[in-house]
Amino acid sequence: MDNKRKLLVFDVDGTLLTSSHTILPSTKRALAKVAENGHHIVLATARPPRSVVDIANRLGIESTISIALNGAIIVTGNKILWEMPMSREAAKTAIEEARRRNLHANLMAGWEWFVEASSKWAEQEAAIVNFEPRLVEDLLGDSMPDAHKVLLMGEAEEIAAYRQWIDAQDLPLYVSFSKPTYCEIVSQGVSKGRAVKQVAEQLQIPLQDLIAFGDGENDSEIVAMAGIGVAMGNAMPQVLEVADFVTKSNDDDGIYHGLREIGLVE
């Protein structure tokens, strides 16, 4: 590994965190060493900003830049550096169809997470992101802020059917699926890849000096465009296909082993 300053981008769930949403000691030590050596660490996740900032704090990298809501918001600490909300009309169309299909709809706007009703899905997500949603009467009410992301939850077959429907629509939206039971919707033009390019430009680091780790469908773009793209051992096929190499799984010290393979830690 050369001595150039690198930009290291890590997905969070399934990558930095274990399957039980914890941080392995080997991961924390490895990231501390990378930061100590002057490299930039960026977290890129579908999670809301409040959750990703909490994870950065737990990792001891409080000042890092984080990409939240699949690239719809870029933050550092409690400051929003860049954002791209959804068209209200497109969000309305997506949510109304989700209601017809009895999917659980969530609206993410800035630092907040809104739902119309509690459900097993909201409870599961709250346990993962470590904060509770705000209960509102109508996600589509005039007083609601513009959505940065709409998250729909349901059984895998219900989400698959919704995916078929939304793929057939001509809406200014980008749709991705971090797991079979989640449909994540952001504005057209928003993606983790676009956000990573913006951060790289801001830090004046060329993409050949980008190192990206990921596991999910929404990580394939950043893994493919990186100078070194690393798929976790538990990664989906779309990520495995575009990665330069595959490390161990997120439950088996995959971050440490991947960084050691690259030569950034011993």
N, C-alpha and C positions, 0 to 999 in steps of 0.2 A: 504493500500500500504506500503510495506517495505521500508527501507531507502537506499536500494542498488541504485547505479547509473544505470540509464536506458538509452537505446538507443531508441529514438523515431524517426520513419521514416514516413514521410508524402508525399503522392502523392501531386501534385500541382493542376492541372485543375480538377474541380469537387470535390476537397477535401479541400485543403487550400484556394483556391480562390472560389468566388461566380460564379454563371453562367454568370455574366457580367465581370468576370476576375478582381474583386477587392478583397481587403483584409478587412474582417470585423474587427472592433475595438476589438471585443471580442476575435478573433483569435490572434491578435497581443499581447494583454494583457496576454492571456493564455500562449503563447509561451515564452514571456518574463519571466513569473513566473517560467516556467519549466527550462529555461536556468539559471535563478538566483539560482535555487536549485541544480545546478550542473549536470543536465542531459544533454545528447548529443542530438542535433536535426539534422537530416539529411533530405534533400529534395530529392525525387526520382521521376524523371519525364521523359517524352518523349521529353521535350523541349531541345533546344540546350543549351550548357553551358552558353553562354552570357546572355540568358534570365533567367536561373535559378539563376545565380549570382545576377542579378538585383532584383529578387524577394527576395532573402536572404537579400540583402541590405535594401529593403523596409520593411522587417520584423524586421530589427535591429539585425540580426544574421549573420553579415558579415563574421565571421571566420568559419562558419559551413562548413562541408563537404557536397558536393552535388553530386548526381548521375544524369547524364544527358543522353539524347538520349537512353532511356530505358535500361541503364546499360552499354553502350558502352564506356563511359568516366566517370571518377570520378575526381572531381575538388575541390579545395579550393581556394577562391579568384580568382586570374588569373593564377593559377598554375594547370597543369594537373598532377594528382597523378597516374593515371592508364588509359590505353586505349586499345581497341581491335577493329581495323578497319575490314572492310569486305574484303573478297577476291574480287579482281578487276574483275575477270571473272564472279563470281556469281552476282556481282552488275550490270555488263554489261548485263547479261541475263535478270535480273529482269527489268532493265530500258528499254531495247529494246522491251520487251513484253508490257510494259506500254505504250510506244510510239505507238505501233500497235493498242492499245485499246483507244488511245487519252486521257489517264489519264495525269494529271499534275504531273510531276516528279520533286522532290527536292532532292538534295544531300547535306547532312550535313557532314562536315569534320572539326574536331577540333572546333575552335571558329566560323567558317564560314558556311554560308548557300548559296547554289548556285542554280540558276534556268536558264533555257534556254529562257524562255519567261515570261512576266508578264501575270497574269490571275486573275480572281476573287478569285481563291483559294489562290494564293500567297498574294494578298492584304488582305484577311481575316486573314491569318496566321501572316502577318507582324503586323497587328493591335493587335493580341493576344500576340506575343512574344516581341513586342516593338522594333524591328529593321528590316531593309530592307534586302532582299537577294541580292547577287551579281549576275548580269546578265552575263552569259558566252555563248559562241557559241555552245559548245558541252560538256555536262556533262561527256561524256566518252572519252574526249580528253586526249592525252598522258601527257599533262602538268597538268592535274587535280590531286589534292591530293587523297589519298585513302579515300573512304567513311567510316564514322562511322555509318551512317544511311541513308537509302533511304526512303523518305516519298512520297507516292503516294496519290493523292487526286482526287476524282471524285464523281459522284452521287452514292447513296448507292447500286443500282443494278449493276452498273459498277464495283464497288469495290468488291461486292459479287462474281461476275463472275471471276474477277482477282484472288480472294482468292481460288476459285475452281481450277484454272489453277496452281497457285504456289504451292498449297498443293500437287498436283500430280507430281511435279518436285522433282528430287533428288539433291537439292542444299544445300550447307553448310550455310544455313540461318535460322534465327529465325524470324517468322512473327507474328505480333500482330495487334490488331485493337482497338484503344482507342475510336473510334466512327465509326459509319457505313460508313462515307465518307472518312475515313483515313486508309490506309494500311501502317504499319510501319515495315521496314525490317532492321535487324541488323545481325551481324555474328552469326553463330551457336555457342552456348555456352555463348552468351551474354543474360543477363536478369537482371531485377531489383533485383531479388532474389540473383543471384550470386554476384552482386555488393554489396548488403547489407551484405552478409556473409563476403566479403572481408573487409568492413568497420568495422564490428563487431569484426573480428579477430584483425585488426589493433588497435582498441580501447580496446581490451581485455574484451569485454562484451559478455557473453554467450547469445545464442539465446532465452533462457527462460526469459532474461531481455530485450528482444526486444518488443517494442510496435509499431504496424504499423496501419496506417489509409489509406484507399483507396476507390476508387469507380469503377475503370475501369477493363476491362478484364486483362490488363497488371499489375494490382495490386494484383490479386488473389494469386499469389505465395508468396508475402511478407506477406500478411494478414494471409495466412494459416500457414506459418512457424514461425510466431511471438509467443512469450509467451502470448501476448494479441493482437489479431487481431480485428480491428474495421472497420466495413463497414459503410460508410456514408449512410444516409437515401435515397439518390439518387443513390445508387450503383447498378451495373449490377448484375444479378442473380448469376453469377460465384463467385462474391465476397461475396454476402449475404450468400451463401451456406457454405463458409469456415470460416466466421467470428465468433468470440466469442460473440460479441454483435453488435447491430446496433445503431448508434447514430442518431441525427437529420441530416437533409440535409445540404449541403454546403451553402445554402442560409438562413438557420435557426439556425445559431450559432452551427453547428454540432461539430466543433473542440472543442470549449469550453465545451459543454455538455459531449462529450466523455471523455475529460481529467478530468472533475469533477466526472464522473461515476467511473473512475479508481482511483481517489483519489489524483491526481497530482495538482489540483487547487481547490479552494473553490468557 
